[in-house]
Amino acid sequence: MPRLFTALEIPDAIRQRLGLIRAPFAGARWIAPQDMHITLRFFGDVDGRTADEVADFLGSVQARPFEVRIAEIGAFGGRDPHTLWAGVTMTPELETLQYANERAARAAGLDPETRTFRPHVTLARIKGVRERDVATFLQHNGGLVTEPFLATRFVVLSARPGTGGPPYAVEAVYPFEGTYDADGEDEFEHAP
């Protein structure tokens, strides 16, 4: 059964910039820039029939291109941090898109997501890292703000079999209104 989720892709230049802020501390598994994304809805391990139903419902999601900005660095886990992340500024368009993905998941029979949506880019999974090292990393990098980019589609990604992690494969592409080009590929654009 594939492990699936929907995501917004991030332009190469921004992923490379995020990849440059790695810190050399033991216990951190840094995400490769090519695997960085903004998760919209995690579906988990689903059978083929459910995956097809989710894909059908996602096909009815309508969205227009919108601006995305990555700002600030943080950690999930409080006193026992487990994830370093780059935050994504919440906008009405992003919230609406995430909610449409949630509706598609429920329509396909998946359980509702119980966690509050906090848009972010995972930078590293950490284990056994001293809280002081994390605090120092956040102090040095916390003010990060990237240039905005225009989201023109969302994708369904699958995780590597057996591990549930990267590298991820694009399983389906859902272009936003008015963004499908003659080659069938969407291009990332920087917002003005």
C-alpha positions, 0 to 999 in steps of 0.5 A: 500500500502506498503512503500518500499525501498532497503537497505544494512544491517549492521552487528550486532556488528556495529549496536550495536556500533552505538547504544551506541553513543546516547545522552540524549537530548529532541526531539530526536527519536533514531533508534533502532540498529536492524532497522539501515541500509543504504538506497539505493533507497526509493520507497515510498508507492507503489501498489502491481503491482508496487512492483512486477515490482520493484522486477522483475527489481531488480532481474536483478541487478548484483553486486559483494561483496564489502567493506563498511565503516561507518565513521563520524557523521553528521546532515542534516538540517543546522541551523534547524537539523532534522536528525543525521546520520553516514556517509558511505564512497562512493565507486565505487561499492556502487555508481554503486549498488545505480544507478542500484537500481535507474534504476530498480525504473525508469523501474518500472515506478517510478519517478526519485529520485531528491536528490543526493545520500548521503549514511548514517545510520540514527541514530536519527530523531530530532525536536526542539533540540538546535543547540548547543546540536547537535554541542556538540554531533557532536564534541564528536562523529564526528570522528567515524570510524568503521571496514569495513564489506563485503556487500554480498546482498541488501534487500527490506524493508517495513516500518510499516503500518500507520507510515512509520517507524520502525520496518522494515520487509525484503520483498526480498533478492538479494544476490550478485554474488557468495554469496548464501550459501547452507542454502539460507542465506547470512552471513556477513563477516568482510573485511580483 
